[in-house]
């Protein structure tokens, strides 16, 4: 896997990771403080920085603990 592939995660990968729709993922930056896409493609997949997604997951886990 290339460095670029490790750095970003796509909308479809996030949908699989969280078992949520792309619409839900797109609302999360407003409703849950989820990171905004690093690369937003209109009508295509967005790319999110993996480190920001992982940091968000850590914060969410601490909230639930």
C-alpha positions as CSV (number, residue, x, y, z in Angstrom):
1,X,0.0,0.0,0.0
2,X,1.4,3.4,-0.9
3,X,2.0,6.2,1.5
4,X,-0.9,8.2,-0.1
5,X,-3.3,5.2,0.4
6,X,-2.3,5.0,4.1
7,X,-2.8,8.8,4.6
8,X,-6.3,9.0,3.3
9,X,-9.6,7.1,3.8
10,X,-12.4,7.4,1.3
11,X,-16.1,8.0,1.9
12,X,-17.0,4.4,0.9
13,X,-14.3,3.0,3.3
14,X,-15.8,5.1,6.1
15,X,-19.2,3.8,5.3
16,X,-17.9,0.3,5.7
17,X,-15.9,1.1,8.8
18,X,-18.9,2.6,10.6
19,X,-21.7,0.7,8.8
20,X,-23.3,4.1,7.9
21,X,-24.5,5.7,4.7
22,X,-22.5,8.3,2.9
23,X,-25.2,10.8,3.7
24,X,-24.7,10.1,7.4
25,X,-21.0,10.5,7.1
26,X,-21.5,13.8,5.3
27,X,-23.6,15.2,8.2
28,X,-21.2,14.2,10.9
29,X,-18.9,17.2,10.6
30,X,-21.8,19.4,11.7
31,X,-23.6,17.0,14.1
32,X,-20.7,15.0,15.7
33,X,-17.5,17.0,15.1
34,X,-16.2,14.6,12.5
35,X,-13.3,15.8,10.4
36,X,-14.2,17.6,7.2
37,X,-12.9,16.0,4.0
38,X,-9.3,16.9,3.2
39,X,-10.1,16.5,-0.5
40,X,-13.8,17.1,-1.4
41,X,-14.8,15.9,-4.8
42,X,-18.2,17.1,-6.0
43,X,-20.2,14.1,-7.2
44,X,-17.4,11.7,-6.3
45,X,-15.7,10.2,-3.3
46,X,-14.3,12.5,-0.7
47,X,-11.0,11.8,1.0
48,X,-10.4,12.2,4.7
49,X,-7.1,12.4,6.5
50,X,-6.7,9.1,8.3
51,X,-4.9,10.7,11.3
52,X,-7.9,13.1,11.8
53,X,-10.4,10.2,11.6
54,X,-8.3,8.2,14.1
55,X,-8.1,11.3,16.5
56,X,-11.9,11.7,16.2
57,X,-12.4,8.0,17.1
58,X,-10.1,8.4,20.2
59,X,-12.2,11.4,21.3
60,X,-15.4,9.5,20.8
61,X,-14.1,6.5,22.8
62,X,-13.1,8.8,25.7
63,X,-16.6,10.3,25.7
64,X,-18.2,6.9,26.0
65,X,-15.8,5.7,28.7
